[in-house]
Amino acid sequence: MDISYNINNNRHNISIEKKLSQKFISQIEQAKSDKKILLIYDKNIESKFIKNFYELLKLSGCKIFLLQLEGNKSNKNEKLLFKILDFLILKSFTKKSILISLGGGVLGDVCGLAASLYLRGLIFYQIPSTMTAMVDSCLGGKTAINYKKIINSVGSYYHPYHVYIFNDLIQTLPNKEFLSGIPEILKCGLIKKNKIIRYLNNKKESIIAREFEIIKELIVESLSTKIHFFQNDINEKNTRLYLNFGHTFAHAFEMSTAKLIKNDYLRHGEAVGIGILCELYYANRKSKQIDIVQKILSDFNLPIKVLDENKYDSKLIQKIQSQTYKYIFLDKKKINNNPRYISLKKNFIPKTEEMKNNELIDETIFKFIK
Ligand SMILES: NC(=O)c1ccc[n+]([C@@H]2O[C@H](COP(=O)([O-])OP(=O)(O)OC[C@H]3O[C@@H](n4cnc5c(N)ncnc54)[C@H](O)[C@@H]3O)[C@@H](O)[C@H]2O)c1
């Protein structure tokens, strides 16, 4: 076991494994299920891993059902949710059955919502398959779909019984799905004192080469930081809000580009990187932390602006800018009709603040759009 945490006096565990192993099977046995498993897996995961994982699962003696779906923002909707619920009903799953999500943040969030709704909760496992899912979305219990094109507008809190992270998946990830996890790691390095910023600055080659021991440390540091902030604030009234650093702008950019360019123009993690820059700038236009973040994002070939101005005409850029501005006001954290964001003090202490300066919001979007 690499990480454990408690929610309402129940123990939850996260394991990070170098190789697929039978340990997973003994975990399945501990869950005391009715020996029925639905494995939902992302279509884009290497087929060899799926085959090996299926063979491993069979050793549990459970009856296994497979459902192949595709992550991707455009699918994070009620259609995907009901596809899962219909399947569970069709195959007469019970509260004692197991649902395993093997996928990125999208499948994890939608499967988690289905697991929380079906008979008001069945046994849920997460096996994150992208870096964003491994360092962030696999724990904390937030589940959601995007409804009426608003990000995560319908959701619940439902914690996975166990999270398993496998190195085999890290090694076969396409570069984009590997690198787009870096901004969520960086976020955890900015809001709490830990090894992350030092590692991102000094161990770049090892990270890019995906050396397991280094990647494992980054995952452990990120997930431990997340646990630190959410464990005593599950419903996000206080410290958990800090984990949204960068997200007020990020979600607005994700929605505007999805609407006006295409759904997966920006990966969530890529948007979070730019969102962090925006929130630092909004808090203090001359912040030295902007340079630190820009350097790290560039080192990992991540975008520091939303659009390449050579690729898009100025009319479209203007439309995206004004749409982004509107979407900022859909922020789920808003109070008194003001969206909120996370500011960082000089000593990297996070604070939640209202955004009351609409001109500065616009200026910030303009600064980082192209
Ligand atoms: N619940 C939370 O706390 C939380 C935290 C962060 C992000 N999120 C959510 O996560 C989502 C973003 O996650 P994501 O970037 O993983 O998106 P995603 O699940 O859409 O995955 C991105 C792409 O990678 C593909 N993919 C997945 N695993 C793969 C693998 N092993 N090999 C090859 N391709 C693979 C998918 O098919 C998809 O095309 C957003 O919806 C965001 O809201 C949730």
The ligand as a Tripos MOL2 file, in Angstrom:
@<TRIPOS>MOLECULE
LIG
   44    48     1     0     0
SMALL
NO_CHARGES

@<TRIPOS>ATOM
      1 N1        -12.7430   14.2770  -10.2470 N.am      1 LIG1
      2 C1        -11.7260   15.0780  -10.1290 C.2       1 LIG1
      3 O1        -11.2940   15.4190   -9.0150 O.2       1 LIG1
      4 C2        -11.0320   15.5870  -11.3630 C.ar      1 LIG1
      5 C3         -9.7740   16.1800  -11.2630 C.ar      1 LIG1
      6 C4         -9.1270   16.5590  -12.4500 C.ar      1 LIG1
      7 C5         -9.7500   16.3690  -13.6740 C.ar      1 LIG1
      8 N2        -10.9890   15.8210  -13.7140 N.ar      1 LIG1
      9 C6        -11.6670   15.6070  -14.9970 C.3       1 LIG1
     10 O2        -10.8470   14.7650  -15.7930 O.3       1 LIG1
     11 C7        -11.0680   15.0440  -17.1640 C.3       1 LIG1
     12 C8         -9.7370   15.1750  -17.8590 C.3       1 LIG1
     13 O3         -9.0190   13.9670  -17.7090 O.3       1 LIG1
     14 P1         -8.1340   13.3580  -18.8910 P.3       1 LIG1
     15 O4         -7.2250   14.4050  -19.4020 O.co2     1 LIG1
     16 O5         -7.6050   12.0670  -18.4040 O.co2     1 LIG1
     17 O6         -9.2330   13.1630  -20.0390 O.3       1 LIG1
     18 P2         -9.7990   11.8720  -20.8240 P.3       1 LIG1
     19 O7        -10.3220   10.8530  -19.9000 O.co2     1 LIG1
     20 O8        -10.7050   12.3890  -21.8690 O.co2     1 LIG1
     21 O9         -8.4890   11.2690  -21.5240 O.3       1 LIG1
     22 C9         -7.8350   12.0100  -22.5210 C.3       1 LIG1
     23 C10        -7.6490   11.1540  -23.7780 C.3       1 LIG1
     24 O10        -6.7480   10.0880  -23.4790 O.3       1 LIG1
     25 C11        -7.2790    8.8450  -23.9420 C.3       1 LIG1
     26 N3         -6.6930    7.8110  -23.0770 N.ar      1 LIG1
     27 C12        -7.0180    7.5050  -21.8040 C.ar      1 LIG1
     28 N4         -6.1600    6.6020  -21.3110 N.ar      1 LIG1
     29 C13        -5.2890    6.2980  -22.3000 C.ar      1 LIG1
     30 C14        -4.1680    5.4150  -22.4120 C.ar      1 LIG1
     31 N5         -3.7210    4.6990  -21.3650 N.pl3     1 LIG1
     32 N6         -3.5170    5.3420  -23.6010 N.ar      1 LIG1
     33 C15        -3.9290    6.0950  -24.6460 C.ar      1 LIG1
     34 N7         -4.9470    6.9660  -24.6010 N.ar      1 LIG1
     35 C16        -5.6210    7.0610  -23.4350 C.ar      1 LIG1
     36 C17        -8.7740    9.0310  -23.8820 C.3       1 LIG1
     37 O11        -9.4470    8.1580  -24.7670 O.3       1 LIG1
     38 C18        -8.9240   10.4920  -24.2840 C.3       1 LIG1
     39 O12        -8.9390   10.5920  -25.6810 O.3       1 LIG1
     40 C19       -11.9010   16.3160  -17.2260 C.3       1 LIG1
     41 O13       -13.2280   15.9770  -17.5290 O.3       1 LIG1
     42 C20       -11.8240   16.8740  -15.8120 C.3       1 LIG1
     43 O14       -12.9810   17.5890  -15.4450 O.3       1 LIG1
     44 C21       -11.6370   15.4250  -12.5950 C.ar      1 LIG1
@<TRIPOS>BOND
     1     1     2 1
     2     2     3 2
     3     2     4 1
     4     4     5 ar
     5     4    44 ar
     6     5     6 ar
     7     6     7 ar
     8     7     8 ar
     9     8     9 1
    10     8    44 ar
    11     9    10 1
    12     9    42 1
    13    10    11 1
    14    11    12 1
    15    11    40 1
    16    12    13 1
    17    13    14 1
    18    14    15 2
    19    14    16 1
    20    14    17 1
    21    17    18 1
    22    18    19 2
    23    18    20 1
    24    18    21 1
    25    21    22 1
    26    22    23 1
    27    23    24 1
    28    23    38 1
    29    24    25 1
    30    25    26 1
    31    25    36 1
    32    26    27 ar
    33    26    35 ar
    34    27    28 ar
    35    28    29 ar
    36    29    30 ar
    37    29    35 ar
    38    30    31 1
    39    30    32 ar
    40    32    33 ar
    41    33    34 ar
    42    34    35 ar
    43    36    37 1
    44    36    38 1
    45    38    39 1
    46    40    41 1
    47    40    42 1
    48    42    43 1
@<TRIPOS>SUBSTRUCTURE
     1 LIG1         1 GROUP 0 **** ****
